[in-house]
Amino acid sequence: MSWDNVILSVVGGSGVIVAAVMAWRWRRSPILASPTIEMSTPRGASLEAIRTVACLLAAAVIAGLLSVGLGGRLVMRVLAATSGARAQGQLTEAGETVGEITFSGSLGFILFVGVLLPLAASFAFLILRRALPGTAWVAGLIFGVLMLGTLGVADPLAPDNIDFVILSPLWLAVALVAATALLFGVTFTALVARLDATVPRFGDGSHASLLQRSAYGFLVFLLIPFLAVPAAVYIGTRAISHGRAGAYLSRPPIPRIGQAAVLLGAAVALGFVINAGAAVLGS
């Protein structure tokens, strides 16, 4: 085995292990750990909304980088190794050469698939968060299934993906793609819960760890246009409502309706995943 394979395997495996440890350590954390805070001024509500977005972006980048970026590269390495000599040198759906490891290819995959896509998914979580189960690991599994049933079946699990003609065994490819999405889901929700419970609010003066304080640093990602728009809408809504929107959404029967809708969506998404997986295995 060449050194680039060894390095990729070690780095990718380490990323997956760190993600799994985070998911396990904070698996029982409530995803809405912070109590609903009624803000009497638009400024106060805006600052609290910015803190929420900061926690969300930080969790998305960290979980995405570890589980999807590094973990995804490890999956590609494993499948290249199990596919045998026939697959080596062939071009994948993304235009990469099987068995060939390049810095630019790895960096592009990690940045786009491991960072940008999880950032976009984080705003879907923001919309769904109050309707998801309250415990991080359960919410993460459902969120992972929803991602698989939408983004997953559109690309990595698409039956017409040329990669499934090249790679083998197909059951392993399907299983690893699904496992990567679920790992991201549980790691992401665990981090969101942890950061939401511990990141200091603006001006409270409390001591915070480097991880907690660095959450605000991820606000730089709002310079990306497709993230700035939903963030501005969310922060603006919180400011206009003075923080009362969350309290309104918590009134019965809205939470039960939301939970039923999310569970129904997860069931439909799971059906899409099973159908896509069966189509791939039957090809």
Number of C-alpha atoms within 10 A of each C-alpha: 5 6 8 13 17 11 11 17 19 13 17 22 19 17 23 23 15 15 27 19 13 17 25 15 14 20 24 15 20 21 26 19 16 12 7 12 14 15 18 13 13 18 14 18 24 23 18 20 21 21 22 21 24 27 28 27 30 26 27 30 23 21 33 32 25 28 31 31 30 27 31 26 24 24 22 18 19 17 22 21 17 15 17 14 11 10 21 16 13 15 15 17 14 11 9 15 17 23 21 14 15 12 9 9 15 16 15 13 19 21 15 14 18 27 21 20 16 26 24 15 16 24 19 15 19 14 11 16 20 19 22 24 19 17 19 28 26 18 25 27 21 23 27 26 25 26 24 27 24 14 15 21 20 14 13 19 25 18 21 16 17 14 21 21 14 21 23 17 14 20 12 15 24 19 11 19 20 20 17 20 26 24 25 32 31 28 34 34 33 31 27 28 26 24 25 24 18 18 22 17 14 12 7 7 8 10 11 12 10 8 12 20 16 15 20 19 13 17 19 11 17 18 10 10 9 12 17 15 12 15 17 15 11 19 21 16 18 24 23 15 17 20 24 18 14 15 11 10 14 14 10 9 9 14 15 14 11 17 17 14 15 20 16 12 16 21 16 15 22 19 14 20 24 14 16 21 22 14 14 20 15 9 11
